[in-house]
Amino acid sequence: MPQKSHPATSVVCQLRAGMGFKRGTCVTFDLWETLLMDEPEKDLLRREVRCEGLHQALSHFSVELSLTDLLKGYDESVGFLQASWRRNQDVPTIEQIRYIVNVASKGTVNIPESRRAVEELQEAYTAPALTIPPVLNNDASFTLESMRNRSYKLGLISNTGRTPGRVLRKLLNKLSILDHFDATIFSDEIGWLKPDRRIFMAAADGLKVEPADVIHIGDDPERDVWGAKQAGMRAILFDYEVPKDFKEQRGSLFALGRATRSIPDSEIKPDGRITSLREALNMIDSLEPV
């Protein structure tokens, strides 16, 4: 999906570079638990609705599996996703669905492969992000608008989990923040997850800047901070208290991401820490020029 262009912003970035302004006037954001704040109860409800939707969609094509078995397949898919995520590789939603159906049927059923069936199954699996949406961080709109008023280029770099970028763009549009971004980079479209440097490089390419021109803001020390710095960017850690239930909820996107960590905290050194997105502007101003 083409992104809204901001030619004036590009000119401003070029002028700043020529006038000796410090670099870092291009800012990228993580999505989950940074701009969008989820709730454990909603995450569990999406699990139920996804499996109910798969049950109904499969029935339309004469595939009868119980909701209980589909829920079991969904829960077992956590390990399947983690194995791929440890390699920083994303899993397309249709492959997630195939895995769930395979477990639910004990290997006796394949999903219908017609275009209509695949579309209906994917719609059932991904729509809950829109019908049971997370909430926008209270400071997100103010922060994005303030940065846009400063003529910063803005980007989004998101691991997608069970909801693909095409659906997340619809959600961001409904929340009236999609147009703030010059580039939106989603792992299911790139194929690589944070902290792989390739997803960060894709964001720099999308913004038409060098990685050193970018400051990335996110809540995950390894995937956001370490990953961005490995790609040559600077990084600010959005350090806030994650709901306890997310830490203990094995299937949540938060728990899935943290379970695949491999870099010790001692090796992760953010360029700054904030506890509120409203602190981001002052933090960026405080960073030393590069």
VMD Tcl script that draws the C-alpha trace (Angstrom):
set ca {
  {0.00 0.00 0.00}
  {1.61 3.29 -1.07}
  {2.30 5.73 1.72}
  {1.40 9.37 1.74}
  {4.40 11.38 0.62}
  {5.69 14.49 2.31}
  {8.02 16.20 -0.21}
  {8.43 19.27 1.98}
  {9.70 17.09 4.80}
  {12.37 15.59 2.54}
  {13.57 19.06 1.58}
  {13.76 20.13 5.23}
  {15.86 17.08 6.13}
  {18.24 17.86 3.28}
  {18.49 21.52 4.32}
  {19.20 20.59 7.91}
  {22.03 18.30 6.83}
  {23.55 21.07 4.74}
  {23.25 23.65 7.55}
  {25.04 21.46 10.08}
  {22.03 20.49 12.18}
  {22.59 17.37 14.21}
  {21.47 14.20 12.53}
  {18.53 12.21 13.86}
  {15.66 14.28 12.49}
  {14.14 11.06 11.19}
  {12.36 9.03 13.86}
  {10.98 5.50 13.65}
  {8.60 3.93 16.13}
  {7.79 0.44 17.28}
  {4.06 -0.29 17.20}
  {2.96 -2.78 19.89}
  {3.32 -1.57 23.46}
  {4.78 1.71 22.19}
  {2.16 3.42 20.01}
  {-0.55 0.82 20.60}
  {-1.20 -0.45 24.10}
  {-2.82 -3.85 24.29}
  {-4.60 -5.48 27.19}
  {-4.23 -9.15 28.25}
  {-8.00 -9.64 28.31}
  {-8.34 -8.44 24.72}
  {-5.51 -10.68 23.59}
  {-7.27 -13.71 25.09}
  {-10.57 -12.67 23.54}
  {-8.93 -12.40 20.10}
  {-7.73 -15.99 20.54}
  {-11.32 -17.13 21.02}
  {-12.68 -15.04 18.15}
  {-9.94 -16.15 15.75}
  {-10.65 -19.80 16.41}
  {-14.41 -19.32 16.19}
  {-13.88 -17.57 12.86}
  {-11.66 -20.37 11.57}
  {-14.28 -22.91 12.69}
  {-17.01 -21.13 10.74}
  {-14.85 -20.55 7.65}
  {-13.75 -24.18 7.53}
  {-17.38 -25.30 7.85}
  {-18.25 -23.24 4.76}
  {-15.90 -25.52 2.83}
  {-17.06 -28.78 4.44}
  {-14.16 -29.08 6.86}
  {-15.49 -29.90 10.30}
  {-13.13 -29.38 13.23}
  {-14.20 -28.68 16.79}
  {-13.60 -25.32 18.38}
  {-11.79 -27.10 21.23}
  {-9.33 -28.70 18.81}
  {-8.75 -25.41 17.00}
  {-8.02 -23.69 20.30}
  {-5.52 -26.46 21.07}
  {-3.88 -25.92 17.68}
  {-3.76 -22.18 18.33}
  {-2.07 -22.68 21.67}
  {0.46 -25.11 20.22}
  {1.27 -22.65 17.45}
  {3.07 -20.56 20.08}
  {6.05 -22.94 19.93}
  {5.89 -23.00 16.13}
  {6.08 -19.21 15.99}
  {8.85 -19.01 18.57}
  {11.03 -21.44 16.60}
  {10.82 -19.21 13.54}
  {11.14 -15.97 15.48}
  {14.38 -17.17 17.05}
  {15.76 -17.05 13.51}
  {14.20 -13.58 13.08}
  {12.00 -14.97 10.32}
  {8.32 -14.16 10.09}
  {5.57 -16.70 9.49}
  {2.86 -15.71 6.97}
  {-0.64 -15.84 8.40}
  {-1.72 -18.59 6.00}
  {1.12 -20.78 7.28}
  {0.00 -20.09 10.85}
  {-3.50 -21.22 9.89}
  {-2.16 -24.36 8.21}
  {-0.27 -25.24 11.37}
  {-3.30 -24.72 13.61}
  {-5.52 -26.86 11.36}
  {-2.87 -29.57 11.14}
  {-2.62 -29.80 14.94}
  {-6.38 -29.58 15.39}
  {-6.97 -32.44 12.95}
  {-3.95 -34.50 14.07}
  {-2.59 -34.23 10.56}
  {-5.66 -35.60 8.80}
  {-6.96 -32.36 7.25}
  {-5.46 -29.82 4.89}
  {-6.98 -26.38 4.54}
  {-8.96 -25.73 1.35}
  {-6.64 -24.10 -1.16}
  {-9.11 -22.23 -3.35}
  {-8.58 -18.48 -3.48}
  {-11.97 -17.87 -1.88}
  {-11.24 -20.27 0.98}
  {-7.79 -18.85 1.68}
  {-9.18 -15.31 1.71}
  {-12.03 -16.27 4.06}
  {-9.70 -18.10 6.45}
  {-7.26 -15.22 6.56}
  {-10.04 -12.71 7.10}
  {-11.35 -14.76 10.04}
  {-7.88 -15.00 11.53}
  {-6.80 -11.38 11.13}
  {-10.00 -9.33 11.52}
  {-10.06 -9.48 15.36}
  {-7.33 -6.83 15.46}
  {-9.96 -4.45 14.05}
  {-13.00 -5.71 15.95}
  {-11.16 -6.03 19.28}
  {-8.56 -3.32 18.82}
  {-5.79 -2.24 21.17}
  {-5.91 1.34 22.39}
  {-3.78 4.17 21.14}
  {-1.12 5.33 23.60}
  {-2.53 8.50 25.20}
  {0.57 10.43 24.13}
  {0.88 9.01 20.61}
  {-1.09 11.60 18.63}
  {0.49 14.55 20.45}
  {4.00 13.15 19.98}
  {3.56 12.33 16.30}
  {1.95 15.69 15.54}
  {4.70 17.54 17.42}
  {7.38 15.72 15.49}
  {5.62 16.37 12.22}
  {5.42 20.07 13.14}
  {9.20 19.98 13.52}
  {9.40 18.54 10.00}
  {10.76 15.22 11.17}
  {10.43 12.30 8.84}
  {8.56 9.52 10.61}
  {8.57 5.79 10.11}
  {7.05 2.71 11.69}
  {8.88 -0.61 12.17}
  {6.67 -3.41 13.49}
  {6.84 -7.13 14.09}
  {3.36 -8.28 13.19}
  {2.75 -11.55 15.04}
  {-0.70 -12.84 14.05}
  {-1.91 -9.63 12.36}
  {-0.39 -8.65 8.98}
  {0.63 -5.18 7.93}
  {-2.30 -4.73 5.54}
  {-4.71 -5.08 8.50}
  {-2.58 -2.98 10.85}
  {-2.58 -0.13 8.32}
  {-6.39 -0.21 8.41}
  {-6.24 -0.02 12.20}
  {-3.78 2.89 12.14}
  {-6.00 4.67 9.64}
  {-9.04 4.21 11.91}
  {-6.98 5.68 14.75}
  {-6.06 8.67 12.53}
  {-2.29 8.25 12.76}
  {-1.39 6.41 9.53}
  {-0.84 9.63 7.57}
  {1.85 10.77 10.00}
  {4.24 8.15 8.60}
  {6.44 8.47 5.54}
  {7.16 4.73 5.65}
  {5.48 1.79 7.39}
  {7.57 -1.37 7.57}
  {5.94 -4.62 8.70}
  {7.77 -7.88 9.28}
  {5.31 -10.02 7.33}
  {5.99 -7.92 4.22}
  {9.77 -7.83 4.66}
  {10.09 -11.43 5.87}
  {12.44 -10.48 8.70}
  {11.66 -9.62 12.29}
  {13.31 -7.11 14.57}
  {16.10 -7.27 15.72}
  {17.36 -8.38 12.29}
  {19.14 -5.42 10.77}
  {17.42 -5.96 7.43}
  {14.06 -4.70 8.67}
  {15.72 -1.54 10.01}
  {17.61 -1.05 6.75}
  {14.29 -1.38 4.90}
  {12.94 1.47 7.02}
  {15.95 3.67 6.25}
  {15.51 2.90 2.55}
  {11.81 3.72 2.79}
  {12.62 7.05 4.41}
  {15.41 7.66 1.87}
  {17.97 8.37 4.59}
  {21.07 6.73 6.02}
  {20.63 4.62 9.18}
  {22.75 7.14 11.12}
  {20.04 9.74 10.41}
  {17.42 7.69 12.28}
  {16.45 7.50 15.95}
  {14.28 4.49 16.76}
  {11.88 4.41 19.72}
  {10.52 1.16 21.12}
  {9.79 -0.83 24.27}
  {11.80 -4.02 23.63}
  {15.46 -3.78 24.71}
  {16.67 -6.42 22.26}
  {14.31 -6.12 19.31}
  {14.10 -2.33 19.32}
  {17.25 -0.97 20.97}
  {19.87 -3.58 20.18}
  {18.41 -4.21 16.72}
  {18.36 -0.54 15.75}
  {21.89 0.07 17.00}
  {23.20 -2.97 15.11}
  {21.78 -1.36 11.98}
  {23.64 1.90 12.68}
  {20.73 3.84 14.15}
  {20.40 5.41 17.57}
  {17.72 4.08 19.88}
  {15.56 5.30 22.75}
  {13.99 2.73 25.07}
  {10.36 3.34 25.94}
  {10.66 1.95 29.45}
  {7.28 1.40 31.03}
  {5.64 -1.17 33.27}
  {4.15 -3.92 31.14}
  {0.93 -5.46 32.52}
  {1.79 -8.45 34.70}
  {-0.64 -10.72 32.84}
  {1.25 -10.16 29.59}
  {4.47 -11.36 31.21}
  {2.74 -14.56 32.30}
  {0.49 -15.06 29.25}
  {2.52 -17.46 27.13}
  {0.71 -16.74 23.87}
  {0.75 -12.93 24.01}
  {2.84 -11.04 21.48}
  {4.78 -9.52 24.37}
  {5.61 -12.92 25.88}
  {6.44 -14.41 22.49}
  {8.88 -11.62 21.75}
  {10.58 -11.72 25.14}
  {10.83 -15.53 25.09}
  {13.07 -15.44 22.02}
  {15.61 -12.99 23.47}
  {19.27 -13.96 23.11}
  {21.22 -10.78 23.94}
  {22.09 -10.13 27.62}
  {20.84 -6.86 29.08}
  {24.45 -5.92 29.84}
  {25.11 -5.68 26.10}
  {22.11 -3.46 25.39}
  {22.78 0.23 25.89}
  {20.07 2.63 24.70}
  {20.98 6.19 23.83}
  {18.20 7.32 26.14}
  {15.24 6.13 28.19}
  {11.75 7.56 28.42}
  {8.71 6.50 30.41}
  {6.25 8.56 28.36}
  {6.17 9.27 24.62}
  {5.81 12.96 25.47}
  {9.39 12.83 26.72}
  {10.65 11.81 23.28}
  {11.15 15.33 21.88}
  {13.24 16.51 24.81}
  {15.21 13.27 24.76}
  {15.99 13.66 21.07}
  {17.09 17.27 21.69}
  {19.43 16.05 24.43}
  {21.27 13.54 22.28}
  {24.76 14.45 21.18}
  {25.27 15.20 17.47}
  {26.75 12.41 15.40}
}
mol new
graphics top color blue
foreach p $ca { graphics top sphere $p radius 0.5 }
foreach p [lrange $ca 0 end-1] q [lrange $ca 1 end] { graphics top cylinder $p $q radius 0.2 }
display resetview
